[in-house]
Amino acid sequence: MPLLVKETSWHQTPAKVFIVVPLNGVPTHKVDMFTSEGYIKLHYGNYIFEKLLLHPINEEASTIRLNNNEAEFELIKVEQAIWDRKKDKRSKEAVSIQMKQETDEQSIVTKLKEEQKWEALSGNYQRDKTDQGNNDQQVGIHGIKNNETNDERKGVIITELTEEDVERIENEEKLTKQRQHKDLMDKITLKVRARIQAEEKQKATPIVRTQGQIGVKFTPRVFPTPMRESMAPEEEEWLKKQAEARQACGFIASDLRPEENNPDWVKAKGDQMFKAGNYLGAVSAYTHGIKLCPKLASLYSNRAAAHIAMNNMFKAVDDAAEVRISILV
């Protein structure tokens, strides 16, 4: 794993930035350099130096010199101003992501340039072969026309260009080359960014989760209100009293033997309680028998008699009505 070089020195002017990086004894021919408008990088031996610039630079006008065991960057600013590092609000994560993106873009740009270079060389080779064949075929024609051409050139007036004309022509050629290079770099950059965005979009698409079901179980509760810890002792006491009251009547379904769930046996038990004057117990026995066999009319009539004995006239009327319905059905 390469070591990150941090012992560097730098200073700036409104137009330039100067950065000095120690090579730590590595020969200059083993130094790999990489620069762009916003990113510089050196890789030599087991060391690496990289920096994401605060503002863009003029890549073509900037230079780097390797001498005296040092690498000296002279970076030309696009806009003349003093860079203030305190205004850099980028996080480390954002800087790392942008540096990786710059590296990926430059590698793709380099690859595209190599492909265009080989295409150009291949095209020139084919063109040279074609031109050589055409020249061989046209030797006779040129030999015939040589005399005429020489006669015509005798009337040509040759004028010497001034230094201003030469400088103007050189500047125009230089501007034309810069414009062509800029257009080429813009096209390559657009292609690279489009490719990187497509790859990032494909990576960012989340995986569709599989369909599933979540089972929910509720704790059984006797009371209709929500359970509260402060009310738990009172609720337990009430349930205990209810269980004791049901047990006193002697007809709790969970406590009965299998033969005690016979409606005829329950009716006989209620008749015994009625004769003994235990009308409340008789009502409980007849009620349990009705749960076991709702269509047995004698249970309703006997329970009505027990209600009359306890002066519960309304309940007695209801049971008498049930007796009539059971007989009709």
Summary of the structure (lengths in Angstrom):
residues: 329
radius of gyration: 52.2
end to end distance: 95.2
largest distance: 158.7
contacts: 733
relative contact order: 0.05
helix: 59%
strand: 15%
